[in-house]
Amino acid sequence: MVKKYILTPGPTPISEEVLIEHGRSLMHHRSPEFGEIFSEVSEKLKKLYKTKNDVFVLTSSGSGGMETAITNSFCKGDKVLVASMGNFGERFKKISQTFGLDVIALDYEWGDIVDPQDIKKHLEADSSIKGVMVQFSETSTGALNDVEAIGDIVKDFPAILIVDAISGLVASDLETDKWNLDIVIGGSQKGLSAPTGTAFISISDKAWKMIKKSDIPRFYFDLNAAKKSLEKNQTPWTPGISIIVAMNKAMDLLFEEGVDNAFKRHEALAKASWAGAEALGLEMLVSDPGKRGYSTTAIKVPEGIDGGELTKVMRLKYGVTIAGGQGKLKGKIIRIGHIGYVEMFDLITAFAALEMALNDLGYDFEPGAGITAVQKTLMKNNYLDKAIS
Protein backbone atom coordinates (compact mmCIF):
# COMPACT_ATOMS: atom_id res chain seq x y z
CA MET A 1 0.00 0.00 0.00
CA VAL A 2 1.29 3.45 -0.94
CA LYS A 3 -0.28 6.57 0.51
CA LYS A 4 -0.92 9.16 -2.18
CA TYR A 5 0.16 12.80 -2.12
CA ILE A 6 -0.40 15.51 -4.71
CA LEU A 7 2.02 18.43 -5.02
CA THR A 8 1.25 19.90 -8.41
CA PRO A 9 0.64 23.54 -9.35
CA GLY A 10 -3.02 22.57 -9.69
CA PRO A 11 -5.19 20.86 -8.87
CA THR A 12 -4.04 21.14 -5.28
CA PRO A 13 -4.88 19.06 -2.18
CA ILE A 14 -8.27 19.66 -0.55
CA SER A 15 -8.86 19.67 3.20
CA GLU A 16 -11.39 17.36 4.85
CA GLU A 17 -13.50 20.36 5.86
CA VAL A 18 -13.82 21.49 2.25
CA LEU A 19 -14.48 17.96 0.99
CA ILE A 20 -17.30 17.59 3.51
CA GLU A 21 -18.91 20.80 2.23
CA HIS A 22 -18.45 19.59 -1.33
CA GLY A 23 -20.37 16.43 -0.43
CA ARG A 24 -23.39 18.24 1.03
CA SER A 25 -26.83 17.41 -0.37
CA LEU A 26 -27.43 19.33 -3.57
CA MET A 27 -29.53 22.48 -3.40
CA HIS A 28 -31.31 24.23 -6.26
CA HIS A 29 -29.33 27.03 -7.83
CA ARG A 30 -32.31 29.40 -7.74
CA SER A 31 -33.11 28.70 -4.10
CA PRO A 32 -32.71 31.34 -1.36
CA GLU A 33 -30.28 28.97 0.38
CA PHE A 34 -27.88 28.94 -2.56
CA GLY A 35 -28.43 32.64 -3.20
CA GLU A 36 -27.16 33.39 0.30
CA ILE A 37 -24.07 31.22 -0.19
CA PHE A 38 -23.38 32.74 -3.59
CA SER A 39 -23.61 36.22 -2.12
CA GLU A 40 -21.10 35.24 0.57
CA VAL A 41 -18.73 33.81 -2.03
CA SER A 42 -18.94 36.97 -4.14
CA GLU A 43 -18.07 39.21 -1.18
CA LYS A 44 -15.25 36.94 0.00
CA LEU A 45 -13.72 36.94 -3.49
CA LYS A 46 -13.72 40.74 -3.47
CA LYS A 47 -11.91 40.63 -0.14
CA LEU A 48 -9.39 38.12 -1.51
CA TYR A 49 -8.83 40.20 -4.65
CA LYS A 50 -8.60 43.40 -2.58
CA THR A 51 -11.07 45.09 -4.89
CA LYS A 52 -14.30 47.06 -4.87
CA ASN A 53 -15.07 45.71 -8.33
CA ASP A 54 -17.53 42.92 -8.93
CA VAL A 55 -15.99 39.44 -9.17
CA PHE A 56 -17.90 37.01 -11.38
CA VAL A 57 -17.92 33.24 -10.85
CA LEU A 58 -17.75 31.04 -13.94
CA THR A 59 -18.29 27.30 -14.12
CA SER A 60 -15.13 26.48 -16.04
CA SER A 61 -11.44 25.93 -15.62
CA GLY A 62 -9.09 28.91 -15.53
CA SER A 63 -8.84 28.80 -19.32
CA GLY A 64 -12.55 29.64 -19.45
CA GLY A 65 -11.75 32.75 -17.43
CA MET A 66 -9.03 33.67 -19.92
CA GLU A 67 -11.45 33.24 -22.81
CA THR A 68 -14.10 35.29 -21.00
CA ALA A 69 -11.68 38.18 -20.50
CA ILE A 70 -10.78 38.22 -24.18
CA THR A 71 -14.20 37.68 -25.80
CA ASN A 72 -15.91 40.31 -23.66
CA SER A 73 -13.30 43.05 -23.89
CA PHE A 74 -12.43 43.56 -27.53
CA CYS A 75 -13.69 43.94 -31.07
CA LYS A 76 -12.52 41.78 -33.95
CA GLY A 77 -9.24 43.10 -35.32
CA ASP A 78 -8.27 44.97 -32.16
CA LYS A 79 -4.57 45.05 -31.38
CA VAL A 80 -3.54 43.38 -28.14
CA LEU A 81 -0.08 43.09 -26.62
CA VAL A 82 0.58 39.67 -25.11
CA ALA A 83 3.67 39.37 -22.92
CA SER A 84 4.56 35.69 -22.95
CA MET A 85 7.22 33.92 -20.89
CA GLY A 86 5.71 30.46 -20.72
CA ASN A 87 2.95 28.08 -21.73
CA PHE A 88 0.09 30.20 -20.42
CA GLY A 89 1.31 33.33 -22.13
CA GLU A 90 1.14 31.25 -25.29
CA ARG A 91 -2.43 30.33 -24.37
CA PHE A 92 -3.36 34.02 -24.19
CA LYS A 93 -1.99 34.37 -27.72
CA LYS A 94 -3.89 31.33 -29.04
CA ILE A 95 -7.22 32.44 -27.57
CA SER A 96 -6.75 35.98 -28.89
CA GLN A 97 -5.93 34.74 -32.38
CA THR A 98 -8.88 32.33 -32.33
CA PHE A 99 -11.27 35.26 -31.82
CA GLY A 100 -9.76 37.43 -34.53
CA LEU A 101 -7.55 39.78 -32.55
CA ASP A 102 -4.34 41.27 -33.94
CA VAL A 103 -1.74 39.90 -31.53
CA ILE A 104 1.52 41.72 -30.90
CA ALA A 105 3.78 39.12 -29.29
CA LEU A 106 6.22 40.29 -26.65
CA ASP A 107 8.13 37.06 -26.08
CA TYR A 108 10.67 36.21 -23.40
CA GLU A 109 12.69 33.12 -22.60
CA TRP A 110 10.71 30.58 -20.59
CA GLY A 111 11.94 31.10 -17.05
CA ASP A 112 12.47 34.83 -17.48
CA ILE A 113 10.02 37.59 -16.46
CA VAL A 114 8.45 40.50 -18.31
CA ASP A 115 10.26 43.83 -18.34
CA PRO A 116 7.56 46.47 -17.63
CA GLN A 117 9.54 49.03 -19.65
CA ASP A 118 9.12 46.88 -22.77
CA ILE A 119 5.36 47.17 -22.35
CA LYS A 120 5.66 50.92 -21.94
CA LYS A 121 7.68 51.22 -25.17
CA HIS A 122 5.04 49.32 -27.13
CA LEU A 123 2.18 51.40 -25.72
CA GLU A 124 4.03 54.65 -26.44
CA ALA A 125 4.79 53.53 -29.99
CA ASP A 126 1.25 52.36 -30.84
CA SER A 127 -1.77 54.13 -29.35
CA SER A 128 -4.14 51.68 -31.06
CA ILE A 129 -3.27 48.84 -28.67
CA LYS A 130 -6.47 48.03 -26.77
CA GLY A 131 -5.23 45.49 -24.25
CA VAL A 132 -2.18 44.10 -22.48
CA MET A 133 -2.18 40.48 -21.26
CA VAL A 134 0.25 39.02 -18.79
CA GLN A 135 0.59 36.26 -16.20
CA PHE A 136 1.05 37.10 -12.53
CA SER A 137 2.65 33.74 -11.83
CA GLU A 138 3.53 31.73 -14.94
CA THR A 139 2.48 28.22 -13.88
CA SER A 140 4.68 26.46 -16.43
CA THR A 141 7.93 28.00 -15.14
CA GLY A 142 7.32 29.29 -11.62
CA ALA A 143 8.35 32.84 -12.58
CA LEU A 144 6.53 35.81 -11.01
CA ASN A 145 5.90 39.02 -12.94
CA ASP A 146 5.88 42.48 -11.37
CA VAL A 147 2.25 43.21 -12.26
CA GLU A 148 2.24 46.14 -9.85
CA ALA A 149 4.82 47.93 -12.02
CA ILE A 150 3.00 46.88 -15.19
CA GLY A 151 -0.31 48.18 -13.82
CA ASP A 152 1.30 51.51 -12.97
CA ILE A 153 2.31 51.85 -16.61
CA VAL A 154 -0.85 50.63 -18.36
CA LYS A 155 -3.15 52.88 -16.30
CA ASP A 156 -1.88 55.91 -18.23
CA PHE A 157 -2.86 54.47 -21.62
CA PRO A 158 -6.21 53.60 -23.25
CA ALA A 159 -5.40 49.87 -23.08
CA ILE A 160 -6.73 47.64 -20.33
CA LEU A 161 -4.55 45.24 -18.37
CA ILE A 162 -5.65 41.60 -18.17
CA VAL A 163 -3.84 39.50 -15.54
CA ASP A 164 -3.90 35.72 -15.28
CA ALA A 165 -3.53 35.28 -11.52
CA ILE A 166 -4.79 31.71 -11.55
CA SER A 167 -1.74 30.19 -9.86
CA GLY A 168 -0.46 33.35 -8.19
CA LEU A 169 -3.54 34.25 -6.15
CA VAL A 170 -3.12 33.32 -2.45
CA ALA A 171 0.51 32.26 -2.97
CA SER A 172 1.67 35.87 -3.40
CA ASP A 173 0.14 39.20 -2.45
CA LEU A 174 -2.01 40.79 -5.13
CA GLU A 175 -3.75 44.19 -4.87
CA THR A 176 -6.25 44.49 -7.69
CA ASP A 177 -7.37 48.08 -7.15
CA LYS A 178 -4.17 49.53 -5.74
CA TRP A 179 -2.14 48.08 -8.62
CA ASN A 180 -4.61 49.24 -11.32
CA LEU A 181 -5.39 45.75 -12.61
CA ASP A 182 -8.42 45.91 -14.90
CA ILE A 183 -9.27 42.23 -15.27
CA VAL A 184 -7.93 39.57 -12.92
CA ILE A 185 -8.57 35.86 -13.45
CA GLY A 186 -8.45 33.21 -10.72
CA GLY A 187 -9.35 29.55 -10.32
CA SER A 188 -10.80 27.37 -7.58
CA GLN A 189 -8.28 24.54 -7.84
CA LYS A 190 -5.11 26.49 -7.07
CA GLY A 191 -4.42 28.58 -3.97
CA LEU A 192 -7.94 28.18 -2.58
CA SER A 193 -7.63 24.37 -2.61
CA ALA A 194 -11.24 23.92 -3.63
CA PRO A 195 -12.48 21.41 -6.23
CA THR A 196 -11.70 22.01 -9.88
CA GLY A 197 -14.22 23.58 -12.21
CA THR A 198 -14.71 27.20 -11.20
CA ALA A 199 -12.98 30.33 -12.45
CA PHE A 200 -13.54 33.89 -11.25
CA ILE A 201 -12.87 37.22 -12.86
CA SER A 202 -12.86 40.80 -11.60
CA ILE A 203 -13.75 43.73 -13.87
CA SER A 204 -12.73 47.39 -13.43
CA ASP A 205 -14.73 50.42 -14.59
CA LYS A 206 -12.16 50.96 -17.33
CA ALA A 207 -12.71 47.40 -18.56
CA TRP A 208 -16.51 47.78 -18.51
CA LYS A 209 -16.22 50.64 -20.98
CA MET A 210 -14.43 48.25 -23.34
CA ILE A 211 -16.97 45.49 -22.69
CA LYS A 212 -19.86 47.74 -23.76
CA LYS A 213 -18.19 48.19 -27.17
CA SER A 214 -17.11 44.59 -27.75
CA ASP A 215 -18.48 42.86 -30.85
CA ILE A 216 -16.99 39.37 -30.41
CA PRO A 217 -19.81 36.79 -30.24
CA ARG A 218 -20.27 34.96 -26.96
CA PHE A 219 -23.12 33.30 -25.12
CA TYR A 220 -22.18 31.20 -22.11
CA PHE A 221 -19.32 33.52 -21.12
CA ASP A 222 -21.25 36.79 -21.48
CA LEU A 223 -20.31 39.17 -18.65
CA ASN A 224 -23.27 41.44 -19.36
CA ALA A 225 -25.57 38.53 -18.56
CA ALA A 226 -23.44 37.66 -15.53
CA LYS A 227 -23.70 41.24 -14.25
CA LYS A 228 -27.50 41.24 -14.44
CA SER A 229 -27.67 37.91 -12.61
CA LEU A 230 -25.17 38.97 -9.95
CA GLU A 231 -27.58 41.72 -8.87
CA LYS A 232 -29.95 38.89 -7.85
CA ASN A 233 -27.16 36.79 -6.28
CA GLN A 234 -27.38 34.36 -9.17
CA THR A 235 -25.52 33.21 -12.26
CA PRO A 236 -27.10 33.33 -15.73
CA TRP A 237 -26.71 29.57 -16.22
CA THR A 238 -26.65 26.58 -13.89
CA PRO A 239 -23.40 26.94 -11.92
CA GLY A 240 -21.16 24.35 -10.30
CA ILE A 241 -23.26 24.39 -7.13
CA SER A 242 -21.21 21.97 -5.06
CA ILE A 243 -17.94 23.60 -6.10
CA ILE A 244 -19.17 27.03 -5.05
CA VAL A 245 -20.36 25.66 -1.70
CA ALA A 246 -16.91 24.13 -1.18
CA MET A 247 -15.23 27.39 -2.23
CA ASN A 248 -17.19 29.21 0.44
CA LYS A 249 -15.69 26.94 3.10
CA ALA A 250 -12.22 27.12 1.57
CA MET A 251 -12.24 30.90 1.81
CA ASP A 252 -13.44 30.70 5.42
CA LEU A 253 -10.40 28.55 6.21
CA LEU A 254 -8.11 30.93 4.33
CA PHE A 255 -9.35 33.98 6.23
CA GLU A 256 -9.16 32.00 9.48
CA GLU A 257 -5.48 31.36 8.78
CA GLY A 258 -5.08 34.96 7.71
CA VAL A 259 -4.18 35.94 4.15
CA ASP A 260 -0.86 37.44 5.25
CA ASN A 261 -0.03 34.24 7.10
CA ALA A 262 -0.86 32.27 3.97
CA PHE A 263 1.63 34.41 2.04
CA LYS A 264 4.30 33.66 4.67
CA ARG A 265 3.54 29.93 4.49
CA HIS A 266 3.86 29.86 0.72
CA GLU A 267 7.09 31.85 0.86
CA ALA A 268 8.58 29.50 3.46
CA LEU A 269 7.62 26.40 1.48
CA ALA A 270 8.99 27.86 -1.74
CA LYS A 271 12.33 28.79 -0.22
CA ALA A 272 12.61 25.35 1.37
CA SER A 273 11.91 23.71 -1.97
CA TRP A 274 14.57 25.81 -3.68
CA ALA A 275 17.07 24.86 -0.98
CA GLY A 276 16.22 21.18 -1.32
CA ALA A 277 16.71 21.19 -5.06
CA GLU A 278 20.02 23.04 -4.86
CA ALA A 279 21.31 20.69 -2.14
CA LEU A 280 20.74 17.80 -4.54
CA GLY A 281 22.84 19.53 -7.18
CA LEU A 282 19.79 20.29 -9.31
CA GLU A 283 19.51 23.47 -11.36
CA MET A 284 16.52 25.79 -11.04
CA LEU A 285 14.77 26.89 -14.22
CA VAL A 286 14.39 30.44 -12.87
CA SER A 287 17.95 31.13 -11.79
CA ASP A 288 17.28 34.45 -10.05
CA PRO A 289 15.37 33.95 -6.74
CA GLY A 290 13.98 37.46 -7.10
CA LYS A 291 12.09 36.37 -10.22
CA ARG A 292 10.53 33.26 -8.66
CA GLY A 293 6.98 32.97 -7.42
CA TYR A 294 5.90 31.06 -4.34
CA SER A 295 3.42 28.65 -5.89
CA THR A 296 5.70 26.35 -7.89
CA THR A 297 9.33 25.29 -8.01
CA ALA A 298 10.52 24.43 -11.53
CA ILE A 299 13.67 22.27 -11.56
CA LYS A 300 15.74 21.21 -14.54
CA VAL A 301 16.00 17.45 -14.91
CA PRO A 302 19.59 16.12 -14.62
CA GLU A 303 21.31 15.18 -17.86
CA GLY A 304 20.55 11.61 -18.87
CA ILE A 305 17.23 11.45 -17.00
CA ASP A 306 13.84 11.89 -18.64
CA GLY A 307 11.49 14.17 -16.73
CA GLY A 308 8.46 12.13 -17.70
CA GLU A 309 10.03 8.96 -16.30
CA LEU A 310 10.99 10.77 -13.09
CA THR A 311 7.46 11.97 -12.41
CA LYS A 312 6.12 8.52 -13.33
CA VAL A 313 8.35 6.76 -10.80
CA MET A 314 7.44 9.24 -8.10
CA ARG A 315 3.73 8.80 -8.78
CA LEU A 316 3.46 5.06 -9.35
CA LYS A 317 6.15 3.74 -7.02
CA TYR A 318 6.17 6.29 -4.23
CA GLY A 319 2.67 7.77 -4.43
CA VAL A 320 3.77 11.40 -4.85
CA THR A 321 2.36 13.27 -7.84
CA ILE A 322 4.27 16.31 -9.07
CA ALA A 323 4.09 17.94 -12.50
CA GLY A 324 6.35 17.69 -15.50
CA GLY A 325 7.20 20.33 -18.05
CA GLN A 326 4.73 21.78 -20.53
CA GLY A 327 5.17 22.73 -24.17
CA LYS A 328 8.81 23.05 -25.13
CA LEU A 329 9.87 22.20 -21.55
CA LYS A 330 8.19 18.78 -21.63
CA GLY A 331 10.59 16.15 -20.32
CA LYS A 332 13.14 18.81 -19.40
CA ILE A 333 11.84 20.03 -16.03
CA ILE A 334 9.79 18.91 -13.09
CA ARG A 335 7.50 21.20 -11.11
CA ILE A 336 6.80 20.81 -7.42
CA GLY A 337 3.65 22.64 -6.37
CA HIS A 338 3.55 24.02 -2.83
CA ILE A 339 0.36 25.99 -3.18
CA GLY A 340 -2.92 25.82 -1.31
CA TYR A 341 -3.52 23.13 1.31
CA VAL A 342 0.15 22.15 1.58
CA GLU A 343 2.18 22.04 4.79
CA MET A 344 5.85 21.59 5.62
CA PHE A 345 5.61 17.83 6.12
CA ASP A 346 4.03 17.40 2.68
CA LEU A 347 7.10 19.08 1.20
CA ILE A 348 9.49 16.91 3.20
CA THR A 349 7.62 13.85 1.93
CA ALA A 350 7.86 15.12 -1.64
CA PHE A 351 11.62 15.53 -1.42
CA ALA A 352 11.98 12.09 0.15
CA ALA A 353 10.14 10.64 -2.84
CA LEU A 354 12.20 12.76 -5.25
CA GLU A 355 15.42 11.43 -3.76
CA MET A 356 14.18 7.82 -3.95
CA ALA A 357 13.13 8.24 -7.59
CA LEU A 358 16.39 9.96 -8.57
CA ASN A 359 18.29 7.11 -6.99
CA ASP A 360 16.21 4.59 -8.93
CA LEU A 361 17.08 6.38 -12.16
CA GLY A 362 20.81 6.41 -11.47
CA TYR A 363 21.39 10.01 -10.38
CA ASP A 364 24.40 10.38 -8.07
CA PHE A 365 23.83 12.49 -4.94
CA GLU A 366 24.23 12.41 -1.16
CA PRO A 367 21.11 10.66 0.21
CA GLY A 368 19.17 12.89 2.55
CA ALA A 369 20.78 16.11 1.31
CA GLY A 370 17.57 17.49 -0.15
CA ILE A 371 15.42 16.48 2.82
CA THR A 372 17.90 18.03 5.25
CA ALA A 373 18.04 21.30 3.32
CA VAL A 374 14.24 21.49 3.22
CA GLN A 375 13.99 20.86 6.95
CA LYS A 376 16.75 23.32 7.88
CA THR A 377 15.15 26.05 5.77
CA LEU A 378 11.76 25.44 7.35
CA MET A 379 13.34 25.58 10.81
CA LYS A 380 14.73 29.01 9.93
CA ASN A 381 11.41 30.15 8.42
CA ASN A 382 8.98 28.34 10.71
CA TYR A 383 5.60 29.82 9.84
CA LEU A 384 3.99 27.62 12.54
CA ASP A 385 5.49 29.71 15.31
CA LYS A 386 2.29 31.75 15.27
CA ALA A 387 0.34 28.64 16.34
CA ILE A 388 1.88 28.67 19.84
CA SER A 389 2.38 32.43 20.26
N, C-alpha and C positions, 0 to 999 in steps of 0.2 A: 504494500500500500504506500502510495506517495501522496502527501498532502499537497494541494495545489495553491500556488500564489500567482497573482498577476501584477506585474510592474511594467505596464506599457504606458505610453503617453495618452492612452484612451482606447477603449474604455478603461476606467479605473475601478479599484475595489469599492464595494458598497457595504456600508455598515449594517449590522443586524437591525438597528432601529429603522433605517430607511427601507430595508427589504420588507419589514413587517408592514410599514405603511403602503408599500407597493402592492402588497398582497391583500389589502383591505377589500371588502365587498364592493363591487362596482356601483357607482352612483351615476345618475343621468347627467349629461353635460349641460342641460338647461335647468337643472334643479337649483333651488336656493342654496342647498348644501355645497354643491360644487362652485356656485357663483361666489360664495364666501371664501372658499379656499383659493379660487383663482384670483380674487381681489388681493388676498394676502400675498400670494406669489408675485403678483405684479408690483406691489409696494416693496417687497423684499428685494426684488431684482433691481429696482431703482436705488435702493440703499447699497446694494453690492456694487452697482455701476458707478455710484457717487454721481447721480444725475437727477435733474428735475424733469427730464424728458420722459415720455412714455417709453416703456420697454414692452415689445410685443413677443408673445410666445408662439412658436411655430412647431407643428408636429412634423419634424424632419431631423435629419442629421445636421451637423454644422454646415455642410455644403449647401443645404437648402437655404440656410441663412445667408450664405454668400450669394446665391442666385437671387434671393429676395432683394438684397441690397442693390444689385446691379439692374434687375428688370424694373424696379420701381423708380430708380433715380435718373435714368437717362433717356434720351431719344436715339433712335437708330442713326448711326453715323457720328455720334458724339465722340470727341477725343477723350480718352482716359489714360492717365499715366499709372502704369502698374510697376511698382518696385518689387522685384522678385529676387529672393536669395534662397529659394528652396522649392520643394514640391508644391506647397500650397500657394506660393506666389504664382507658380505656373498654372495652378487651378484658377486663380483670379483671371489670368490671361485667357484661358480656354473658355470660361463662362462668358467673358466679355465678347470674345470673338464670335461665339455661338449666337449671341443676340445682336450682332451687327454693329458693335462698337469699333471705333478706330483706336486700336491699342498702341500706345507708345511704350515700348518695353525698356525699363531701366533695370538691367540685369547685373547681378553681383555673383561672385563665387559662392557656391553652397557652403555655408559655414561662416560667411562674412555677414556684416550687417549693412543696412542702408545708411548712406551719408545724407543727412537732411539737406545739406547745401546743394547736392545734386538735384533734389526735388525743387529747391528754390530756383535754380538756374533754368530748369525746364519751364516752370510756371512764368518766370520773367520773360522767357523767350517766346512763349506761345500763350496768349491770353484766351485762346479758344478751348483750352483744356478744361473739361467740366468736372473731372473727378480724379482723385489720387487714391490708390489702393495699396495697402501695406499690411503685413502681418505684425502683430505685437510680439508674440513668440512664434517663431517658425518651427512647427512641430517636427519637421523632417530633419532638422539639424540641431535644435536646441538653442539657436541664437535668439537674442532679444533685441528688438529695435527700440530706439529712443523715440517713441511716438509722441512724447511730450514736446520734444524739439520740433518734430514734424508738424504737429498740430499748431505750434506757435507760428510756423511759416505759412501753412495753408490758410489759416484764418484771414489773412490779408489779401487773398485772391478769391475770384468767383468760384473756384472749384471747391467741391466738398471732399472731406477726408473720410474714407471707409477703412475701418480697422478690423481685421480678423483677430479677435482676442480669444478664440476658442480654447486654446491650450494655455494662454497666459493668464486669464482671469482666475483669481484666487491665489495662484502661485506667486504672482508679482503684483505690486500695487498699481492700480489703474484709476485715473481720475477723469472720467468722461467729460464733465463740464469744464473743470479747471484747465484741462489740456486741450480744449476746443476740438473734441473728436465728434464728428457729425453723425456717423453711423458706426456702431460697435456691435460685433457679432460674438455671441457666446454659445456654449453647448452644455447640455445636462451631464454628459458622460465624462467630463474632464475634472476640473477642480472641485466641482460640487459633489462629485461621486454619487450621482443619481443614475437611474437607468438610462440607457441610450434611447434616442428617438425624439429629443426635443432641442430645438435651437431657440435663441432669443436675440432680439435686435433692438437697439435704442436708436431713436431718430431725433435729430436736432431741428430747430426752427429753420435753419439754413437748408437742411436736407429736405424738409417738407416743401419748400418753395420749388425745389427741383422735381419732387415727386408729382406735384400738381401739373407740371409740364410734360411729364414722361409719356411717350407714345409706344413703348415696347409692350406687346400683348402679354398679359398674365391673367390668371384666374385664381388658382389656389393660393398663390403667394401675393395676393393683392393687399398692400398695406392700407389703402383707403377703406377697404372692407373690414380689415382688422381694427382700424381706428374706430369705426362706427360700432363694432361689436364690443370693443374694450370699454366704451362708455356704459355698457350694460353688464360689465364683468363677464363677458363671454368671448368666444372666438367665432369667426364666421362659419367654420366647418367643425365637424366632430374632432375634438382634440385627443391627444394621448392622455386620457383621464388619469389612469393609474400612475403614469410617469410624473404628471404635474403634482399629484398628491404626494408622491415620494420626494419630489423636488422641494416641496414646502417643508418637509421634515429635514431634508438635507441642509437647507438654509438655516433652519432653527439651530441645528448642531453647529454650523459654521459660526453663527453669531454668538452662540454660547461659548465656543472656543475663543472668539474674538478675531476679527479679520486681521488685525495687526499681528496677533499671535500666529495665525495661519501663515502669514508672510514669513515670519521668523522660522517656523517649522520647515517650510519649503526651502528657505535659504540654507538652513542647517543640513537638511538631507542632500541638497544639491552639492554643497561643498564637501560633504563626506563622500559622496559618490565620485566626485572629481579626484579626491585624495586616494580613494581605493583603486581607481583605474591607473593613476600615475604610479602608485606603489607596485603595481603589477607590470610596470614597464609598457603600459598601453598608451597610445597617443590619442589625445582628444581631437575631435573634428574642429571644434571652435577653440583655437589655441589661446586666445586672449580671454582670461576669466571675466574681464569687464564687459565682454560681448555675449556672455552666456546667460540664458534664462534659468529659472529655478524649477521648471517643470520636468525637464528631460536632460539626461546626459548622453550625448552622442560620442561613441568611442570607435576609433578606427580598428578594424580587425587585423590581428597580426599577420604578417606575410606568411603565406602558405596555408592559411586557415580560411575556409569559406564561412561568411557570416550567416548564411542560411543554415548550414550544418550546425554551427554553434548554438543558434537559437533553438534549433530542433532538439539537440541533445539536452539543453537546459529544460525544455518543456516536457519532453517525453520521458527522459530518464530521471530528472530531478524535480519535476513538477513546478518549475518557475518559468512563467511566460514573460519574456521581454520582447521588444520589437526589433526588427531588422531595418535595413535601409530601404528607402523608397526611391523610385525613379532611377537616376544615374548613380545613386549611392547603394543600390540593391546589392547585397552580398559583400559590401565594403565596410559597412559600419554596423554596430548594434546600438540600440537606444534603450536605456533604462529609465523608465518613468517613475518619478517620485512625487506624484501629484495627486491631490485629493486625499482619500482615506488611506494614507500610507504613514507608517510610523518607523522609528529607528530600527526596530528589530526586523521589520520587513526588509529593510535595505541590507542589514547584516546577512539575512538569509539569502538574499539575491546574490550578494558577492560570494557567499559560500558556494552557491550553485555555479556561479560563473567560474570560480577557481576549479571546481570539480570537472566542469565541462572542458575548460581549457586544458586541463591535465589529460583528459581522455583523448583530446585531439592533438596531443604532442607538443603543446606550448611549454617552454621551459621558464619556470619562475620559482620564487621562494614560496612554498605553501603557507598560507595564512597571512601573507603580506598585505593583500587587499583588505581582508577582514579586519586586520589590526589597524590599518590606516583609517578605515571607516569608523571603527569604534573610538579611536583616539580623537578623531575630528569631532565626533558627536559628544565626547566627554568635554571637549573645549567649548563646544557650542550646544550645550544641553538645554534645549527649549523646554524640557519638562521641569526645570527648576521652579517654574511658576506654579506647578501643581502642589508644591509643599510650602510655598511662601505664605 
